[in-house]
């Protein structure tokens, strides 16, 4: 892997991102991984797994925690309404 800038990979904690990050780390010892999570009960399992994987492949992990108030005030207003029916 060659780049003029720092190379990063999103690490969700799932098998796909784990495989990509592990392979990338073999070719780039300076790989930086990223993950994000929400400040809500029950939403921490994938971020905890991402932390374990980053430690296991010895990669730097940058973690972003999204707070509910930020999402409500900054993200929800800019997300367009769906153009098709959404069934929950």
Secondary structure, DSSP 8 states (H G I E B T S, - for coil): ---SS--EEE--SSHHHHHHHHHHHHH-TT-EEEEEEESSTT--HHHHHHHHHHHHTT-EEEEEEE-HHHIIIIIGGGS---SS----
